[in-house]
């Protein structure tokens, strides 16, 4: 498990390449293609957050939670694994596999992508007084156009029922709030052993902790 805590986002990039190759050789409907692209976008987005430039964990701990232990509190490496892999990978993969038959799954995960776009583009930059934060490029260039494409496809083709919208929006809100924010709160531990490396702190915070 320690290997996964340190390298799940690297594995995600490998999976992104593998899924991309598979999609190249697989004929898909527009809706199914968009949902598989959404899964690939998630993998790439997480790589930007946690590997390159990779200082999302320290940034969110400092900016959103005003932590004095940004390398471990409240977000730590174990919570990151749970939120991103057990929740993120699972639900996005289920949406890609079953999205055409269980439309509300697709709606829910796309709303998570929309939530990421809003948070990375506006919330984190406004609170942190920055122009960029790790995850913003992929949120703007991948999540946003994929979300627009998804909603255009399902609206034009009347692919979602009223129940799909109700369940999808409800699950999307739950995933954004419970699956991310509340999990970070529930799993927080000031004495945790699951500590991010210094590279996961914003450059300025690294200098402060090393001085």
N, C-alpha and C positions, 0 to 999 in steps of 0.2 A: 504493500500500500504506500510506503514511503516513496517508492519510485514513481507511482502514479501521482502522488501529491506534487512531485517536483517536475513531472514531464507530461502530464495529461494534455497540455496545450500543444506540445510537440507532436504527440500522437495524433492530435486533431488535424494538424496540417497534412500528415501522411494519409489520414482518412479522406481529407478534402481532395487530394490528388487521386486517390483510388476511386472515389465516387465520381469525380470529373471524367476520368477515363471510361468508367462504366457507362456514364450518361452519353458519351460520344458515340457509343456503339448500340445504344438502346433507344428505339423509337418511343416517344412519350407524348401524351396529350399536353397542350399548353399549361393546363392547371397542374398536372403532375410534375412537369418540368420546373415550374416556378417553385414548387414545394421542395424539390430536391436541391435546387439552387439555393433555397433558403437555408437548408442544412449545411451546404458548403460554405455559405456566407457566415454562418455561426462559427464554424471551425476557424475560418480566417480571422474573424472578428476577435475571437478569444486569443489567437496568436498575437495579434496587435496589442491586446490588453496585457497579456502575461509574459510574452517573450520579447517582442520587438515593436516599439521601444520598451514595453513591458512594465512600466511603473504604475499601471492602473491600481494595484492593491494599495500601495502607499498613498496614492492620490485620493482614492475614495475614503480611506481611513482618515486622512487629514482634512479633506474638503467637506465631506458629508457628515463625518462624525466627530471632527475636531479632536482626534485621538492624540494622546501624548506617547503612544506606542504604535506608530503607524505600520511597523513591520509585523504586527500580530493582533491588533485589536481595533475594532471588533472583528474585521475580516481576517481570517488566518488561512493557512494553506489547506487545512482540512475542510473548512467551510467552502472555500473556492472549489474544491473537488466535488463536494456534494451539490452545490448550486449549478455548476457548469456542466458536470458530467451526468450525475444521477438525475437531475431535473432537466437541464438544457438539452443534452444529447438525446435523452430518452424521448422527450416530448416532440422535439423537432424531427427525430427519426420516425416516430409513430405518425406524425403529420404527413411526412413524405410517403410512407408506405400506404397509409389508409386515408389520405387526405381527400381523395375523390369520393369515397364512400362514407367517410365520417368527416363531413365538411367542417364541423365545429372545431375539430382538432387543428385544422389548418388556420382557421380564423384566430384561434387562441395564440398559436405560436407566432403568427404574423403580427399580432398586437404586442407580443413581447419584443419583436424587432422594432416596432414603432416606438415602444417605450424606451428602448436603447437609443434610438435616433434622437428623441427628445432630450433624454438625460445627457448624452454625450455632446450634443450640439449646443444645448442651451444651459441646462441645469449646472453641470460640472464647470463649464467655462465661466458662467456668471458668478457662482459661489467661489470659485478659485481664482477669479480675475485673470483668466488665461484665454488664449486663442485656440489652443489645442490640448487635448488629453488623449491618452492611449485608448483606442476604440472608436474615435470620432471619424477617422477616414473611412473605415469599413462600414460604420453606421450610415454615413452620408452617401457613399458610393455604391454600397451593396444593399444594406437593409432597406433604405428608403425606396430605391427604384423597384426592388423585388416586391415590397409591400404594395406600391402603387399598381404594379402589374397584376398582382394577385387579386386585388379588389376590382380592378377593371375586368379581369377575366370572369370572376364569379358574378358580377353585376350584369355584364353584357349577356352572359349565358344563363342567367337566372338559376345559378347552380346551388344557391343556399336558400333554405327555407327559413321561415321566421324562427322556428325552434333552433336551427343551426346558429342564427345570429345571437339568440338569447344565450344559448349554452356557450358559444364561442367567446362572446364578449365577457361573460361571467368567468369562464376559465382563464381568459387572457388577463383579466384584472387580478384574479387569484394568483396566477403565475408571477405577474409583475410584483405584487405585494408580498404574498406569503412565500412564494418560491424563491424570492431574492431577498427583499428587505427583512422579512420576519425570520428567515432562516439565519441570516447574518446575526440578528439579535439573539435568537435562541441558542446558537452555537458559540457565542462570544465567550472568551475566557482570558482574563488578564494574565493568568499563569500558564497559558497554553505552551506546549512544546512545538506546535506547528507554526514556525516562524518563517516569514518570507526572507529571501536573501536581500542584501543591500541593493542589488540591481532593480528590485521591485519597488524601491522608494523613488520619488521624484529627485532629480539631480540635486536640487538645493537642499533637500532633507538629508541626502547622503552626506553632503559636505558638513552639515551641522552635526550629524551623529559621529562623524569621523574626527571632528576637530576637538 
